[in-house]
Amino acid sequence: MTTEKWYPFVKLPLSAEQFRQLPQHPSYEYEYVDGEAWLTARPKTYHALLDLEAREPAASVRGFGREEITVRPLDRDEWPYLRPLFAGAFQSVPPFSLITDDERLVAANQCLEKTRTGGDGPLISDACFVARCKSDEGEQRLGAIIITLMQDGDLESCDDLTWTEQAAVDAIAKGWGRPHLTWIFTDYWNARHGVGTALLDHAVNALLKIDYTDLASTFLLGNESSTLWHWRNGFRLMSNPGSPRAIERGITAKESEESVESS
């Protein structure tokens, strides 16, 4: 999930006193230079991990207008319909809240196209789903979950778990890597109505059928709604690689390895 390019660099003419009172978002570094506030993007991400167990999706999920919502596999020809849905879902979340409506649609297209074509790792198609409902205008899409495959490894280390080379075409069939929740989103009006959880329930059951046992996710520090959603759905927050606890654990592990090698 790479969104750094969509963070604008911001300059604000402010007095020193105004700068000290300026609310600060954790995605930015704040500097005061020659009477201006300089805001430079420094987004921080955290990993979370969900141990997979079979789920019983809710018998009925009702949307904002009390319409019944169904969850079905994501079809190949549906990707273009996800772009406006993506843009609307993230309109209040940095960095997408910091750009214009037109730029947000461009960003949505680029993010989804990168995922669709394997730029975020092989797409686990069997675990990708779309939430739909029927309306007077026909069937509408209200949300989607997109799962890709990341390299297996320690989520609490500084290791880059993205694929440095194209993954083997049969990586998923061989059970390589670890599933990663790359995108999950619902339209603005149907957020907090259980749509995201229903999508996750179906993805979890699909992953279990192909013998995966856990699901990683990544979210931005400062996105409180995403943090709460992960917590409510059973994800465990992993330590940041730069935290004292993670550093101490890394030192202990290294000392243990050296002890084994010298014995």
N, C-alpha and C positions, 0 to 999 in steps of 0.2 A: 504494500500500500504506500506508494510514493506520491506525496502531494506537495512537497517543498516548493516546487516551481511556481505554485499558485499563490504563494505568500508575497504580497507586495512589500517593497521597502518603503517606509513611511517617514516623512520629515514634517514636524509640526513646530511652527514658531511659538515658543512659550517662554514665560519668565521662569527663573529658577524655582520660585515658589509654586508656580503652576505645575512644573515638571514633578516636583515632590508629591503633589496631590494627584498625579495622573494614575488612574487604575491600571494595573499591569496584568497582562495575560501571560501565562507560562510558556506560550509558544513563541514569545518574542524576547529579545534582549533590548534593554532600554539604556540609552546613553544621552547625555546632555552635552551638545557641542555648539559653541558659538551662538547661544540663544535659541537653539533648536533641539527638539527631542528627536532622536534618531531611533527608529524601531526596526530592528533587523531580525528576520525570522530565525528562530532557533527551536524548532518544534522538538518536543521530547515524547518518545513513545514508550509504552510498556507492553510487555507480553502477558497473556493470561492463558491458562491451560484448563481444559475441561476433560475429565475422565468420562469416557462414553459408557452409558448404560441405556438399555432400551427404554424408550419413552412412549407414553400413551397420549397422543395429541388430543387436545380438547375436542369433544364431540361437535361443538359448534362455536365458531368465532364470529362475533358481530362487529361490523365496522362502525364508523362515526354515525352513519345514517341508519344504523340497525340492520343493514343488509348482511346476508350470510356470506362469509368469505370461505373460499375453497383454496387448497394448496395443491399445485400440480407441478410436475417436472418442468424445468426451463427448456423450451424448444429453441432450436438453432435460429429460427427466423424471428424470435422475439427480442433479440438484443437491441434493435433500433428503438423499440418502444420503452426500453428501460432508461434511455437518456434523459427525457424530461422528468421522469420519476426520480431519478438519481439527483438531478439538479434541484428539484423542489425539496427533496428530503434533507439535503445538506445546506440549504440556503441560510440557516442560522448558525452553522458550525464553521469555524475557521479551518482552512483558509477560504472556503467557498463563500462565506459570508462577507469577505473583504473585497470581492470582485463584482463586476456588473452582471446582470442577468444573462447577457449575451456571452460574456466570458465564462459564466458558470456552465452554460450548455456546451461550450467548446471543451471545458475541463471534464465535464461528464462524459462526453464522447471519447476523449483521449484516455481517461482512466478505464472506462469499460472496454475500449478496443484493446488496450494493453493487456487487460485480464483475459479477454476472449481469445487473443492470439498467443497466449502462453507467456507473456512478459512477466507475470507474477508467479510463474510456475505452471506445470501442467494443470489443466482444468479437470476437476473431478466431476464430470458431467452428471453422474448418477446422484450426486449430493447437492445439485443446484436446483432451486425451486422458485416458483413465482406464486404470489397470493393474488387471487382474482375475485371479482364479484360481478354480478349482473346488474345492469342499470338500464334506464330508458334509452341510453345511447349505445347499448350493447355491452359486451364484456369489458370490464376495466381491470387494469393491473394496479395493485395497491402496494406491492412490496416484492422484494426479491432477496435471496441469499445465494452467494456465489462462493464456492469452496475451491481452493487450488491446493497444489502439493508443494510444500516447502521441503528443503533438505532436513533430515533428522539431525538433532544436535541439542546442545545445552541452551535453553532459552534464557538462562541467567548469566551467560557469558557474552563476551563482545564479538563472538564469531558471527560472520555474515552467513545466514542460512538460506540466502537466495541462491538460485542455480547460476553458477558462474559459466557453465556450458549448458547447452540444450539437454534436457533430461531425456533419457531413453524413452522411446515410444511406449514401451511396456512397463514403465516405472510403477504405474498404479496397479497393474495386474500382478506385479511381483511384490507389491506391498512395501515399496521403498518409501522413504521420506515420512513426513507427517502432514496430515490435512491442516490447512490454514483457512480460517474464516476471513477471506479477503474483503468482502463487502456484504453488508446486510443493511437494508434500508426500506422504509415505508413512506408513503406519502404523508404530507404534513398533517392532514386531518385524521389519519388513522394511526398515528403514533400513540403509544400507551393504550392500545386496545387489544393487545395480545397477539398482534399479527407477527411481530418479530419472533416471539417465542414459538408460535405455531410453525414458522419457517424453520427455526432451529430444531424443533422436535423432528421434523421430517428429515432434515439433513443428518442428524445424529443417527437415526434408524438406518438411513441409507449407508452411512459410513460403517456401521456395525456389520452390515451385510457383506461388505467387501473387506472385512477383517481388520479394520483400523480400531484402535483402542483409545485414542485421545484426539483432541482437536485444539489447535493453537489459535490464538487471536491476537491482534495488535490494535491498540487504541491510543489516542493522543491524550497526554496530560492536559487537563483543563476541560476536557469534554465530560462533564459530570453525568449527563444522561447516559452516555455510553458506559461509563464506569459502573453506574448503578445497574444498568441492564445486564452487564456481564456478571456482577455479583449476584443478582437475583436468579440468574440462570445457572449458577453453580460453578462458574469459572473461578480458578484460583489465580490471584495476582502473583506474578513471578517477580523476584527481586530485580531491581535495576542493576546492570553490570557494574555501575560506578558506586553503588551503595557500600557502606562499610561492611555490612553483613556478607554481601556477595564477594567482596575483595578478600575478607577473612576466610570464607569458604574455599576460594580459589587457592589461597596460600596453603591452607590445610591439606587440600587435595594434592597439591604439588609436593609438599613435604612427605605425604604418604607414598606417592609414587617413587620419590627418590629413596625413601627408606626401603621399599620393596626391591628396587633395582640394586641397592648396595648390599642387600642381605644374601 
